[in-house]
Amino acid sequence: MIIDRQFIAVSDHQEQQARQQLELPSDFHLVEATRLLQHDTGNGLVQIPLPEGQVVAAFESTDGRRRYGVIKIEGLVG
């Protein structure tokens, strides 16, 4: 998968663990992630680096629904 413009290998087990953190059913799949939490303050965009192993993740279901959240992926390197 692509995380911040880098290809990072995420195993099926890591994806399953990430899905469980957000209490998502198995038809949701990890599609995007970033190590930066972004917040629009009204005066500009602030980017906050997350601690090692944490990402803001986007999951998408087979029918196109999306869910977002901050998750920890054990063993994430890159």
DSSP file (Angstrom, degrees, kcal/mol; ACC not computed):
  #  RESIDUE AA STRUCTURE BP1 BP2  ACC     N-H-->O    O-->H-N    N-H-->O    O-->H-N    TCO  KAPPA ALPHA  PHI   PSI    X-CA   Y-CA   Z-CA
    1    1 A M              0   0    0      0, 0.0     7,-3.3     0, 0.0     2,-0.6   0.000 360.0 360.0 360.0 161.8    0.0    0.0    0.0
    2    2 A I  E     +A    7   0A   0     29,-0.3    31,-0.7     5,-0.2     2,-0.5  -0.848 360.0 176.9 -99.3 123.1    1.0    3.6   -0.4
    3    3 A I  E >  S-Ab   6  33A   0      3,-2.8     3,-1.2    -2,-0.6    31,-0.2  -0.977  76.4 -19.7-125.4 116.1    1.7    5.6    2.7
    4    4 A D  T 3  S-     0   0    0     29,-1.2    -1,-0.1    -2,-0.5    30,-0.1   0.913 127.7 -51.5  51.7  49.3    2.9    9.2    2.2
    5    5 A R  T 3  S+     0   0    0      1,-0.2     2,-0.4    -3,-0.0    -1,-0.3   0.626 118.4 107.8  66.0  17.9    4.1    8.4   -1.4
    6    6 A Q  E <  S-A    3   0A   0     -3,-1.2    -3,-2.8     2,-0.0     2,-0.6  -0.970  73.5-120.2-122.8 140.7    6.1    5.4   -0.3
    7    7 A F  E     -A    2   0A   0     -2,-0.4     2,-0.4    -5,-0.2    -5,-0.2  -0.700  36.2-178.4 -78.4 123.3    5.2    1.7   -1.0
    8    8 A I        -     0   0    0     -7,-3.3     2,-0.4    -2,-0.6    70,-0.1  -0.991  26.2-126.3-125.1 127.2    4.9    0.0    2.4
    9    9 A A        -     0   0    0     -2,-0.4     2,-0.5    68,-0.1    68,-0.2  -0.607  27.1-175.5 -74.9 124.6    4.1   -3.6    2.8
   10   10 A V        -     0   0    0     -2,-0.4    66,-0.0    66,-0.1    -2,-0.0  -0.985  17.3-140.0-122.1 118.7    1.1   -4.2    5.0
   11   11 A S     >  -     0   0    0     -2,-0.5     4,-2.4     1,-0.1     5,-0.2  -0.239  23.6-110.2 -74.2 164.2    0.3   -7.9    5.7
   12   12 A D  H  > S+     0   0    0      1,-0.2     4,-2.4     2,-0.2     5,-0.2   0.885 121.3  52.9 -58.9 -39.2   -3.2   -9.3    5.9
   13   13 A H  H  > S+     0   0    0      2,-0.2     4,-2.5     1,-0.2    -1,-0.2   0.921 108.4  48.9 -64.2 -44.2   -2.7   -9.8    9.6
   14   14 A Q  H  > S+     0   0    0      1,-0.2     4,-2.3     2,-0.2    -2,-0.2   0.905 112.2  49.1 -61.8 -41.6   -1.7   -6.1   10.1
   15   15 A E  H  X S+     0   0    0     -4,-2.4     4,-2.5     2,-0.2    -2,-0.2   0.908 110.6  50.4 -64.9 -40.9   -4.8   -5.0    8.1
   16   16 A Q  H  X S+     0   0    0     -4,-2.4     4,-2.0     2,-0.2    -2,-0.2   0.918 110.9  48.6 -62.7 -43.6   -7.0   -7.2   10.1
   17   17 A Q  H  X S+     0   0    0     -4,-2.5     4,-1.6     2,-0.2    -1,-0.2   0.902 111.7  50.1 -62.6 -41.1   -5.6   -5.8   13.4
   18   18 A A  H  X S+     0   0    0     -4,-2.3     4,-1.0     1,-0.2    -2,-0.2   0.908 109.1  51.3 -63.7 -42.8   -6.1   -2.2   12.0
   19   19 A R  H  <>S+     0   0    0     -4,-2.5     5,-2.4     1,-0.2     3,-0.5   0.888 107.7  53.5 -61.3 -40.3   -9.7   -3.0   11.0
   20   20 A Q  H ><5S+     0   0    0     -4,-2.0     3,-1.2     1,-0.2    -1,-0.2   0.846  99.8  61.6 -65.1 -34.3  -10.4   -4.3   14.5
   21   21 A Q  H 3<5S+     0   0    0     -4,-1.6    -1,-0.2     1,-0.3    -2,-0.2   0.838 111.8  38.1 -61.2 -32.3   -9.1   -1.1   16.1
   22   22 A L  T 3<5S-     0   0    0     -4,-1.0    -1,-0.3    -3,-0.5    -2,-0.2   0.334 112.3-121.6 -99.4   6.3  -11.9    0.8   14.4
   23   23 A E  T < 5 +     0   0    0     -3,-1.2    -3,-0.2    -4,-0.2    -2,-0.1   0.901  56.2 159.5  54.7  46.3  -14.4   -2.0   14.9
   24   24 A L      < -     0   0    0     -5,-2.4    -1,-0.2    -6,-0.1    -2,-0.1  -0.739  41.5-112.5 -98.6 146.8  -15.0   -2.3   11.2
   25   25 A P    >   -     0   0    0      0, 0.0     3,-1.7     0, 0.0    -1,-0.1  -0.249  36.5 -99.3 -70.9 167.7  -16.5   -5.4    9.5
   26   26 A S  T 3  S+     0   0    0      1,-0.3    -7,-0.0    35,-0.0    -6,-0.0   0.576 114.4  73.4 -69.5  -9.9  -14.3   -7.6    7.2
   27   27 A D  T 3  S+     0   0    0      2,-0.0    35,-0.7    34,-0.0     2,-0.4   0.482  80.4  89.7 -83.7   0.9  -15.7   -6.0    4.0
   28   28 A F  E <   - C   0  61A   0     -3,-1.7     2,-0.4    33,-0.2    33,-0.2  -0.816  61.7-168.0 -94.4 136.2  -13.7   -2.8    4.7
   29   29 A H  E     - C   0  60A   0     31,-2.4    31,-2.5    -2,-0.4     2,-0.4  -0.958  28.8-106.7-127.1 144.3  -10.2   -2.7    3.3
   30   30 A L  E     + C   0  59A   0     -2,-0.4    29,-0.2    29,-0.2     3,-0.1  -0.525  45.3 161.4 -68.0 121.7   -7.3   -0.3    4.0
   31   31 A V  E     +     0   0A   0     27,-3.0     2,-0.3     1,-0.4   -29,-0.3   0.677  57.9  10.9-117.6 -26.5   -6.9    1.9    0.9
   32   32 A E  E     + C   0  58A   0     26,-1.4    26,-2.7   -31,-0.1    -1,-0.4  -0.985  57.2 175.4-150.5 156.2   -4.9    5.0    2.0
   33   33 A A  E     -bC   3  57A   0    -31,-0.7   -29,-1.2    -2,-0.3     2,-0.3  -0.982   7.1-170.2-159.8 155.8   -2.8    6.2    4.9
   34   34 A T  E     - C   0  56A   0     22,-1.8    22,-3.0    -2,-0.3    -2,-0.0  -0.991  25.3-141.6-145.3 149.5   -0.7    9.0    6.1
   35   35 A R  S    S+     0   0    0     -2,-0.3    15,-2.7    20,-0.2     2,-0.5   0.379  83.5  83.3 -88.7   3.6    1.7    9.6    9.0
   36   36 A L  E     -E   49   0B   0     13,-0.2     2,-0.6    20,-0.1    20,-0.1  -0.936  67.6-149.2-113.8 125.2    0.5   13.2    9.3
   37   37 A L  E     -E   48   0B   0     11,-3.0    11,-3.2    -2,-0.5     2,-0.4  -0.815  22.6-155.7 -85.1 125.2   -2.7   14.3   11.1
   38   38 A Q  E     -E   47   0B   0     -2,-0.6     2,-0.4     9,-0.2     9,-0.2  -0.883  13.6-177.3-110.8 135.6   -3.9   17.4    9.2
   39   39 A H  E     -E   46   0B   0      7,-2.7     7,-3.1    -2,-0.4     2,-0.8  -0.992  20.8-144.7-134.7 126.1   -6.1   20.1   10.8
   40   40 A D  E     -E   45   0B   0     -2,-0.4     5,-0.2     5,-0.2    -2,-0.0  -0.812  15.6-175.0 -89.7 109.8   -7.6   23.2    9.2
   41   41 A T        -     0   0    0      3,-2.5    -1,-0.1    -2,-0.8     4,-0.1   0.547  47.6-109.4 -81.7  -8.0   -7.5   25.8   11.9
   42   42 A G  S    S+     0   0    0      2,-0.4     3,-0.1    -3,-0.0    -1,-0.1   0.060 117.6  63.6  94.9 -24.3   -9.3   28.4    9.8
   43   43 A N  S    S-     0   0    0      1,-0.4     2,-0.3     0, 0.0    -3,-0.0   0.310 122.4 -46.1-109.0   3.3   -6.0   30.3    9.5
   44   44 A G  S    S-     0   0    0      2,-0.0    -3,-2.5     0, 0.0     2,-0.5  -0.830  70.1 -65.7 149.2 172.2   -4.2   27.6    7.7
   45   45 A L  E     -E   40   0B   0     -2,-0.3     2,-0.4    -5,-0.2    -5,-0.2  -0.805  40.6-160.1 -95.9 126.0   -3.5   23.9    7.5
   46   46 A V  E     -E   39   0B   0     -7,-3.1    -7,-2.7    -2,-0.5     2,-0.5  -0.902   2.5-156.5-106.0 133.1   -1.5   22.4   10.4
   47   47 A Q  E     -E   38   0B   0     -2,-0.4    -9,-0.2    -9,-0.2   -11,-0.0  -0.950   7.0-168.0-111.9 124.2    0.3   19.1    9.9
   48   48 A I  E     -E   37   0B   0    -11,-3.2   -11,-3.0    -2,-0.5     2,-0.2  -0.945  18.7-133.2-114.5 116.0    1.1   17.0   13.0
   49   49 A P  E     -E   36   0B   0      0, 0.0   -13,-0.2     0, 0.0     3,-0.1  -0.473  23.8-133.9 -67.1 134.7    3.4   14.1   12.7
   50   50 A L        -     0   0    0    -15,-2.7     3,-0.1     4,-0.2     4,-0.0  -0.520  28.8 -89.5 -86.2 156.8    2.0   11.0   14.5
   51   51 A P    >   -     0   0    0      0, 0.0     3,-2.3     0, 0.0    -1,-0.1  -0.191  64.8 -67.5 -60.4 158.5    4.1    8.8   16.8
   52   52 A E  T 3  S+     0   0    0      1,-0.3     3,-0.1    -3,-0.1    25,-0.1  -0.178 122.8  16.0 -48.7 129.7    6.0    5.8   15.2
   53   53 A G  T 3  S+     0   0    0      1,-0.3    20,-3.1    -3,-0.1     2,-0.3   0.286 100.7 111.0  89.0  -9.7    3.7    3.1   13.9
   54   54 A Q  E <   + D   0  72A   0     -3,-2.3     2,-0.3    18,-0.2    -1,-0.3  -0.776  38.9 170.4-101.0 144.3    0.5    5.3   13.9
   55   55 A V  E     - D   0  71A   0     16,-2.2    16,-2.6    -2,-0.3     2,-0.7  -0.979  40.2-116.4-143.3 154.9   -1.2    6.5   10.8
   56   56 A V  E     -CD  34  70A   0    -22,-3.0   -22,-1.8    -2,-0.3     2,-0.3  -0.878  48.8-163.4 -86.1 120.4   -4.4    8.2    9.8
   57   57 A A  E     -CD  33  69A   0     12,-3.2    12,-1.6    -2,-0.7     2,-0.5  -0.831  21.0-151.5-116.9 146.6   -6.1    5.5    7.7
   58   58 A A  E     -CD  32  68A   0    -26,-2.7   -27,-3.0    -2,-0.3   -26,-1.4  -0.972  14.6-170.1-113.0 126.1   -8.9    5.3    5.2
   59   59 A F  E     -CD  30  67A   0      8,-3.1     8,-2.3    -2,-0.5     2,-0.4  -0.910   3.2-162.8-111.8 143.0  -10.8    2.1    4.9
   60   60 A E  E     -CD  29  66A   0    -31,-2.5   -31,-2.4    -2,-0.4     6,-0.2  -0.988   9.7-139.0-129.6 137.6  -13.3    1.5    2.1
   61   61 A S  E >   -C   28   0A   0      4,-2.8     3,-1.9    -2,-0.4   -33,-0.2  -0.377  34.4-101.4 -85.7 169.3  -16.1   -1.1    1.9
   62   62 A T  T 3  S+     0   0    0    -35,-0.7    -1,-0.1     1,-0.3   -34,-0.1   0.743 123.8  52.3 -63.7 -22.7  -17.0   -3.1   -1.2
   63   63 A D  T 3  S-     0   0    0    -36,-0.1    -1,-0.3     2,-0.1   -36,-0.0   0.262 125.3 -98.4 -99.3  13.2  -20.0   -0.8   -1.8
   64   64 A G  S <  S+     0   0    0     -3,-1.9     2,-0.2     1,-0.3    -2,-0.1   0.440  72.7 143.4  94.6  -0.2  -17.9    2.4   -1.6
   65   65 A R        -     0   0    0     -5,-0.0    -4,-2.8     1,-0.0     2,-0.4  -0.514  35.4-150.9 -72.8 142.6  -18.4    3.5    2.0
   66   66 A R  E     -D   60   0A   0     -6,-0.2     2,-0.3    -2,-0.2    -6,-0.2  -0.905  14.8-174.5-118.1 145.8  -15.4    5.1    3.7
   67   67 A R  E     -D   59   0A   0     -8,-2.3    -8,-3.1    -2,-0.4     2,-0.3  -0.994   8.5-162.0-135.2 141.7  -14.3    5.2    7.3
   68   68 A Y  E     +D   58   0A   0     -2,-0.3     2,-0.3   -10,-0.2   -10,-0.2  -0.891  20.4 139.0-124.2 151.9  -11.3    7.1    8.7
   69   69 A G  E     -D   57   0A   0    -12,-1.6   -12,-3.2    -2,-0.3     2,-0.5  -0.951  51.1 -93.3-177.7 164.5   -9.4    6.8   11.9
   70   70 A V  E     +D   56   0A   0     -2,-0.3     2,-0.3   -14,-0.2   -14,-0.2  -0.810  50.3 174.2 -89.9 126.4   -6.0    6.9   13.6
   71   71 A I  E     -D   55   0A   0    -16,-2.6   -16,-2.2    -2,-0.5     2,-0.5  -0.878  30.3-128.1-130.0 161.2   -4.6    3.4   14.0
   72   72 A K  E     -D   54   0A   0     -2,-0.3     2,-0.6   -18,-0.2   -18,-0.2  -0.957  17.1-161.9-110.4 128.0   -1.5    1.7   15.2
   73   73 A I    >   -     0   0    0    -20,-3.1     3,-1.6    -2,-0.5     2,-0.1  -0.931  18.8-134.8-110.8 109.6    0.1   -0.8   12.8
   74   74 A E  T 3  S+     0   0    0     -2,-0.6   -21,-0.1     1,-0.3   -57,-0.1  -0.376  88.0  14.6 -61.9 134.8    2.6   -3.1   14.7
   75   75 A G  T 3  S+     0   0    0      1,-0.3     2,-0.4    -2,-0.1    -1,-0.3   0.613  83.1 160.0  78.2  12.4    5.9   -3.5   12.8
   76   76 A L    <   +     0   0    0     -3,-1.6     2,-0.3   -23,-0.1    -1,-0.3  -0.555  11.1 168.0 -71.7 123.7    5.2   -0.6   10.4
   77   77 A V              0   0    0     -2,-0.4   -68,-0.1   -68,-0.2   -25,-0.0  -0.927 360.0 360.0-131.7 157.6    8.5    0.5    8.9
   78   78 A G              0   0    0     -2,-0.3    -1,-0.1   -70,-0.1   -75,-0.1   0.384 360.0 360.0 136.5 360.0    9.4    2.7    6.0
